[in-house]
């Protein structure tokens, strides 16, 4: 590899990181609240809705998910310190807002605090009435961060075991959440049922496909579009039934799973939902940043929920076709790929995807970055990774085997040794993943 080519590869890795970091900043929660949430003279505006805060006997806030702290802080910045409520996140808050109770739930599986958080929410919402306003702030990760089993026979250990089966099944998030909803006392619209007949508004920072908003945090405040039949179908499709703990398996076998509330249920008569940020916000911000840097840009989200190997081949083929028409091209892809983990390594779907790409672009002037907007990829401390045509050779020089690392699902250690992990730390946001492919 010539010195000039090596320098260009470094420059493009830096450029890919810059596009990702720029998009993450532009699609930040603070900026979204500045655009869409205002409070003046006691009138709270959320997008197109107006709420006269003085007309309610109580205003209660419930914030759930990886972005729970950021959302509460942003609400306070826009509307002042006038609320009380409950915050459940997977990380400890840097500071606490007066009037709020804080819980540190588990992710990707529930813990004791997850149960305590859900129980506190149900208790507080039960005392709301028709003159109350409940503001729900929902973000990704909420499915495990706050949880209460629908059946008393399901212990916390059983719940954790069931979640592990779901997370490691290789099923897309929408199918995973169909089962989560029906096993939960707060998901699938059941938190809205608990809050009824209060006026309700949900502000969403979405890490699910734009056409399935009720999958966000397993849809605690929205009519559920999934059914008990879906649960049985998904469990059969991915061979989950024999892996579930006995208490969960018996609910399926005895057809004892209760249906979730659907559209038209009285719980939703005074409910509104507004998406403040989604993966589309992130994709648009990255497109603008790449165009500013002089790339010919295309967006292709068609491989959302595909297996990472299939997605890598599809996107690289698309990138090669783009390069036939222009010299400096950027392909942006939002959403998530799926990985069915069989090895015991350290990594996540983003790093696994990037390493799969690295094997296919050896010697080419191509750079690939994939990272999660929450700052955490799988069981690693990285958000993702970046690779290019030099990655495999640089790894070989350090006695690293790309094929072996891929097979062992140990991509993090591979990229960490090369200095090519994307490290952000927890971002306080969660808008699914972003893939950036550059050819030059």
C-alpha positions in Angstrom: 0.0 0.0 0.0 1.5 3.4 -1.0 1.9 6.1 1.5 -0.6 8.3 -0.4 -3.2 5.6 -0.4 -2.7 4.9 3.3 -3.1 8.6 4.0 -6.3 8.8 1.9 -7.7 5.8 3.8 -7.1 7.5 7.1 -8.7 10.7 5.8 -11.8 8.8 4.7 -12.1 7.0 8.1 -12.0 10.4 9.7 -14.6 11.7 7.2 -17.0 8.8 7.9 -16.7 9.5 11.7 -17.4 13.2 11.0 -20.6 12.5 9.1 -21.8 10.2 11.9 -21.0 12.7 14.7 -22.4 15.6 12.8 -25.7 13.7 12.2 -25.8 12.7 15.8 -25.5 16.3 16.9 -28.1 17.7 14.4 -30.6 15.0 15.4 -30.1 15.7 19.1 -33.0 15.8 21.6 -32.3 19.4 22.7 -32.6 20.6 19.2 -35.8 18.7 18.6 -37.4 20.2 21.7 -36.3 23.7 20.6 -38.1 23.1 17.3 -41.3 21.3 18.5 -41.9 22.0 22.2 -42.5 25.5 23.7 -44.2 26.9 26.9 -45.3 30.5 27.3 -47.6 31.9 29.9 -48.6 28.5 31.0 -49.5 27.2 27.6 -47.5 24.1 26.5 -47.2 23.6 22.8 -46.3 20.1 21.5 -46.1 20.2 17.7 -49.7 21.2 16.7 -51.3 20.7 20.2 -51.8 23.3 22.9 -52.2 22.4 26.6 -53.2 25.0 29.2 -51.3 23.7 32.2 -53.3 25.8 34.6 -56.5 24.0 33.6 -55.3 20.7 35.0 -55.4 19.7 38.7 -52.2 17.7 38.2 -49.6 17.3 35.5 -47.6 14.1 35.8 -44.6 13.1 33.6 -43.4 9.5 32.9 -40.1 9.2 31.1 -38.9 5.8 30.0 -35.9 4.6 27.9 -32.3 5.2 27.1 -33.0 8.9 26.4 -35.2 9.3 29.5 -32.8 11.7 31.3 -32.2 13.8 28.3 -35.9 14.0 27.6 -36.8 15.2 31.1 -34.0 17.7 31.0 -35.1 19.0 27.6 -38.7 19.4 28.9 -37.5 21.3 31.9 -35.5 23.6 29.6 -38.5 24.4 27.5 -41.2 24.5 30.1 -39.5 25.2 33.4 -39.4 23.3 36.7 -43.1 22.8 37.1 -43.6 19.1 36.8 -43.3 15.9 38.9 -43.1 12.4 37.8 -41.0 9.2 37.3 -37.8 8.6 35.2 -36.6 5.2 34.3 -33.4 4.8 32.3 -30.6 2.2 32.0 -28.0 4.7 33.2 -27.7 6.8 36.3 -28.6 10.5 35.9 -25.8 13.1 35.9 -28.2 15.3 37.9 -31.8 15.0 39.0 -34.7 17.2 38.3 -36.6 18.2 41.4 -40.0 16.5 41.8 -39.0 13.3 39.9 -38.3 9.8 41.2 -35.5 8.0 39.5 -35.0 4.3 38.7 -32.1 2.6 36.9 -33.7 -0.3 35.1 -31.9 -3.1 33.2 -31.0 -3.3 29.5 -31.2 -5.5 27.5 -32.9 -7.5 30.2 -35.0 -6.3 33.2 -33.6 -6.0 36.7 -35.2 -5.4 40.1 -35.3 -1.7 39.5 -37.2 -2.3 36.2 -39.9 -3.9 38.3 -39.9 -1.2 40.9 -40.1 1.5 38.2 -43.1 -0.1 36.5 -44.9 -0.6 39.8 -44.3 3.0 40.8 -45.7 4.1 37.4 -48.9 2.0 37.7 -49.5 3.2 41.3 -49.0 6.9 40.4 -51.1 6.7 37.2 -54.0 4.9 39.1 -54.7 8.1 41.0 -54.9 10.4 37.9 -58.4 11.5 36.8 -60.2 13.3 34.0 -58.7 16.7 35.1 -55.1 15.4 35.0 -52.6 15.7 32.2 -50.1 12.9 31.8 -47.0 13.5 29.6 -45.2 10.4 28.4 -41.6 10.8 27.2 -40.7 7.5 25.4 -37.4 6.3 23.9 -35.8 3.1 22.9 -34.7 0.5 25.4 -37.9 1.1 27.5 -39.0 -2.5 26.9 -36.6 -3.8 29.6 -36.0 -0.6 31.6 -39.5 -0.6 33.1 -41.4 -3.9 33.3 -44.1 -5.7 35.3 -45.1 -9.2 34.2 -48.7 -9.7 33.3 -48.9 -12.9 35.3 -47.9 -13.4 38.9 -46.3 -16.8 38.1 -43.6 -15.1 36.0 -40.7 -14.3 38.3 -37.9 -11.8 37.6 -35.6 -14.6 36.8 -38.2 -16.0 34.4 -38.6 -12.6 32.8 -34.9 -12.2 32.3 -34.7 -15.7 30.8 -37.5 -15.0 28.4 -36.0 -11.7 27.3 -32.7 -13.4 26.6 -34.5 -15.9 24.4 -36.1 -13.0 22.5 -33.0 -10.8 22.1 -30.8 -13.7 20.9 -33.5 -15.2 18.6 -32.5 -13.2 15.5 -36.0 -11.9 15.2 -36.6 -8.3 14.1 -37.5 -5.9 16.9 -41.1 -5.6 15.9 -41.6 -9.4 16.3 -39.7 -9.4 19.6 -41.9 -6.6 20.9 -45.1 -8.4 19.9 -44.3 -11.0 22.6 -42.9 -8.5 25.1 -46.2 -6.5 24.9 -48.4 -9.5 25.7 -46.3 -10.6 28.6 -46.3 -7.2 30.2 -48.7 -5.2 32.5 -47.5 -1.9 31.1 -46.7 -2.4 27.4 -49.0 -2.7 24.4 -51.1 0.3 25.6 -51.6 -0.9 29.1 -49.8 2.1 30.6 -52.4 4.3 28.8 -55.2 2.1 30.3 -53.7 2.7 33.8 -53.6 6.5 33.2 -57.2 6.8 31.8 -59.3 8.9 31.9 -56.6 11.5 32.1 -55.6 13.6 29.1 -52.5 12.0 27.7 -49.7 13.1 25.3 -46.8 11.0 24.3 -43.5 12.5 22.9 -41.5 9.9 21.0 -37.8 9.6 20.3 -38.1 6.5 18.1 -35.7 3.6 17.6 -38.2 1.5 15.6 -39.3 1.6 12.0 -41.3 4.8 11.2 -44.3 2.7 10.1 -44.6 0.8 13.5 -44.5 3.6 16.2 -46.3 1.3 18.6 -43.1 -0.9 18.7 -41.2 1.9 20.5 -40.5 0.7 24.1 -43.1 -1.9 23.2 -45.9 0.7 22.9 -47.0 1.4 26.5 -49.2 4.3 25.5 -50.5 3.3 22.0 -53.1 0.9 20.6 -51.3 -2.4 19.9 -51.2 -3.5 16.3 -50.0 -7.0 17.2 -52.1 -9.8 18.5 -51.9 -13.0 20.6 -51.9 -14.9 17.3 -48.8 -13.0 16.3 -47.1 -14.1 19.6 -47.7 -17.7 18.8 -46.6 -17.4 15.2 -43.3 -15.6 16.2 -42.6 -18.1 19.0 -43.0 -21.0 16.6 -41.1 -19.3 13.7 -37.9 -18.9 15.8 -38.2 -22.0 18.0 -38.7 -20.0 21.2 -41.2 -22.1 23.0 -38.9 -24.9 24.2 -36.4 -22.2 25.3 -38.8 -20.1 27.4 -39.0 -20.8 31.2 -41.8 -22.9 32.3 -44.1 -20.1 33.5 -43.9 -18.3 30.1 -44.1 -21.5 28.1 -47.3 -22.6 30.0 -49.0 -19.3 29.1 -48.5 -20.2 25.4 -49.4 -23.8 25.8 -52.6 -23.1 27.7 -53.5 -20.2 25.4 -53.7 -18.0 28.5 -52.1 -14.9 27.0 -54.4 -11.9 27.3 -55.0 -9.6 24.4 -53.7 -6.0 24.5 -55.9 -2.9 24.0 -56.6 -2.0 20.4 -57.6 1.1 18.5 -61.0 2.3 19.7 -60.3 1.3 23.3 -61.6 4.0 25.7 -58.1 4.4 27.1 -57.0 6.2 23.9 -60.0 8.6 23.5 -58.0 11.5 25.1 -54.5 10.4 23.9 -52.2 12.1 21.4 -48.8 10.9 20.1 -46.0 13.0 18.5 -42.7 11.7 17.1 -40.1 14.3 17.7 -37.1 12.3 16.4 -36.7 9.1 14.5 -34.2 7.3 12.4 -35.4 9.4 9.4 -34.2 12.5 11.3 -30.7 10.9 11.6 -30.6 9.8 8.0 -31.6 13.3 6.7 -29.0 14.9 8.9 -26.2 12.6 7.6 -27.3 13.2 4.0 -27.0 16.9 4.5 -23.5 16.6 6.1 -22.2 14.2 3.3 -23.5 16.6 0.6 -21.8 19.5 2.4 -18.6 17.5 2.2 -18.9 17.1 -1.6 -20.2 13.6 -1.9 -22.9 12.4 -4.3 -25.4 10.9 -1.8 -28.0 8.2 -2.0 -30.2 6.8 0.8 -31.2 3.1 0.9 -33.0 1.8 3.9 -34.2 -1.3 2.1 -32.1 -3.7 4.2 -33.7 -2.8 7.5 -34.0 -5.9 9.7 -32.0 -8.0 7.2 -29.3 -10.4 8.3 -26.0 -8.5 8.5 -24.3 -10.7 5.9 -27.1 -10.2 3.3 -27.2 -6.4 4.1 -23.4 -6.0 3.7 -23.5 -7.6 0.2 -26.5 -5.6 -0.8 -25.2 -2.2 0.2 -21.7 -2.8 -1.2 -23.2 -3.8 -4.6 -25.3 -0.6 -4.5 -22.2 1.4 -3.7 -20.2 -0.1 -6.6 -23.1 0.9 -9.0 -23.1 4.5 -7.6 -19.3 4.8 -8.2 -19.9 4.0 -11.9 -21.8 7.4 -12.1 -19.6 9.6 -9.9 -16.1 9.7 -8.4 -16.9 10.5 -4.8 -20.1 8.8 -3.5 -21.8 8.2 -0.2 -24.5 5.6 0.5 -26.4 6.1 3.7 -28.6 3.4 5.2 -30.7 3.7 8.4 -32.3 1.1 10.6 -30.9 -2.1 12.0 -29.4 -5.4 10.8 -30.0 -8.6 12.6 -27.4 -11.0 14.1 -28.1 -14.4 15.5 -25.2 -14.7 18.0 -23.6 -18.2 18.3 -20.1 -17.2 19.5 -19.0 -16.0 22.9 -17.1 -12.9 21.8 -17.5 -9.2 22.4 -19.2 -7.0 19.8 -22.6 -6.1 18.4 -24.5 -5.9 15.2 -22.8 -2.8 13.9 -19.3 -4.1 14.4 -20.2 -7.5 13.0 -21.6 -5.8 9.9 -18.5 -3.6 9.4 -16.2 -6.6 9.8 -18.2 -8.5 7.2 -17.8 -5.6 4.9 -14.0 -5.4 5.6 -13.6 -8.9 4.2 -15.4 -7.9 1.0 -13.6 -4.6 0.3 -9.9 -5.6 0.7 -7.7 -3.4 -1.4 -10.6 -1.1 -2.5 -11.0 2.6 -2.0 -14.1 2.1 0.2 -14.8 3.1 3.8 -17.7 1.6 5.8 -19.0 2.9 9.2 -21.9 1.5 11.2 -22.8 2.7 14.7 -25.7 2.8 17.1 -27.0 6.2 18.1 -27.3 5.2 21.8 -23.5 4.8 21.9 -23.6 1.1 22.8 -23.3 -1.8 20.4 -24.2 -5.2 21.7 -22.2 -6.3 24.7 -19.3 -4.0 23.9 -18.5 -0.5 25.1 -18.3 0.8 21.5 -21.1 2.4 19.4 -19.8 0.7 16.3 -16.8 0.6 14.0 -15.2 1.8 10.8 -13.3 -0.2 8.2 -11.8 0.3 4.7 -9.8 -1.5 2.1 -6.8 -1.6 4.4 -8.5 -3.1 7.5 -7.9 -6.8 6.9 -4.2 -6.2 5.9 -3.6 -4.0 8.9 -5.2 -6.6 11.1 -3.0 -9.3 9.6 0.1 -7.3 10.5 -1.1 -7.4 14.1 -1.7 -11.1 13.9 -5.5 -10.6 13.9 -7.7 -13.0 11.9 -10.7 -11.2 10.5 -12.5 -14.5 9.5 -11.9 -16.0 13.0 -13.1 -12.8 14.7 -16.2 -12.8 12.5 -17.0 -16.4 13.3 -16.6 -15.9 17.0 -18.7 -12.7 17.0 -15.6 -11.0 18.5 -15.5 -7.9 16.2 -14.9 -5.5 19.1 -11.5 -6.8 20.0 -10.5 -6.8 16.4 -11.4 -3.2 15.8 -10.2 -2.0 19.2 -6.8 -3.4 18.4 -6.7 -1.3 15.2 -8.1 1.8 16.9 -11.2 1.6 14.6 -14.0 1.3 17.1 -16.5 4.2 17.2 -16.5 5.3 20.9 -19.1 7.8 22.0 -20.2 6.6 25.4 -23.9 6.7 26.2 -25.4 9.5 24.1 -28.7 10.1 25.9 -30.4 9.5 22.5 -31.6 6.4 20.6 -32.6 6.6 17.0 -31.6 3.1 15.7 -28.4 2.6 13.7 -26.7 4.5 10.9 -24.5 2.9 8.1 -22.3 5.2 6.1 -20.5 3.8 3.0 -18.0 5.9 1.1 -16.3 5.2 -2.2 -13.7 7.6 -3.6 
